[in-house]
């Protein structure tokens, strides 16, 4: 039962990545593209955690944590750039 739920959650995350990529490529303006990039990073983290569970590898959890921190800092940098034009 857990495997079925995990696979379903990973499929929904894959669908969210496809929709986020579409918004990233077709976004009407730059702020929409930044939000799409943030959505992609937020959806990728559960994929990494699901991969860690399925592969029974704890190191992928560390990768997901570092990826989350770097993605957060990247979105902050982009937001600052668009806010101040620096």
WOMO-V179046 format. One record per residue. SS is DSSP state (h for helix, s for strand, l for the rest). PHI is phi in radians with two decimals (NA if undefined). NEAR is the number of other C-alpha atoms within 12 Angstrom. Layout:
BEGIN
ss = (SS/SS)
phi = (PHI/PHI)
near = (NEAR/NEAR)
END
This chain:
BEGIN
ss = (l/h/h/h/h/h/h/h/h/h/h/h/h/h/h/h/h/h/h/h/h/h/h/h/h/h/l/l/l/h/h/h/h/h/h/h/h/h/h/h/h/h/h/h/h/h/h/h/h/h/h/h/h/h/h/l/l/l/h/h/h/h/h/h/h/h/h/h/h/h/h/h/h/h/h/h/h/h/h/h/h/h/h/h/l/l)
phi = (NA/-1.17/-1.08/-1.12/-1.15/-1.13/-1.15/-1.14/-1.12/-1.19/-1.19/-1.14/-1.15/-1.10/-1.12/-1.13/-1.17/-1.10/-1.18/-1.14/-1.15/-1.07/-1.20/-1.13/-1.42/-1.86/-0.99/-1.21/-2.59/-1.13/-1.06/-1.14/-1.21/-1.15/-1.12/-1.11/-1.13/-1.15/-1.08/-1.08/-1.22/-1.20/-1.43/-1.20/-1.09/-1.11/-1.11/-1.15/-1.18/-1.10/-1.11/-1.11/-1.22/-1.18/-1.57/0.97/-2.13/-1.30/-1.10/-1.15/-1.18/-1.14/-1.09/-1.11/-1.17/-1.13/-1.08/-1.13/-1.15/-1.16/-1.16/-1.08/-1.14/-1.14/-1.19/-1.10/-1.14/-1.13/-1.12/-1.15/-1.08/-1.29/-1.34/-1.84/1.25/-1.41)
near = (7/11/13/11/13/20/19/16/20/25/19/19/27/23/18/25/26/20/20/27/25/19/24/24/18/15/18/14/14/19/20/22/24/31/27/28/32/33/28/31/32/28/31/32/31/31/32/30/29/30/25/20/20/20/14/13/16/17/16/23/23/16/22/26/21/17/25/25/18/18/26/23/16/19/26/18/18/23/22/15/15/17/13/9/9/9)
END
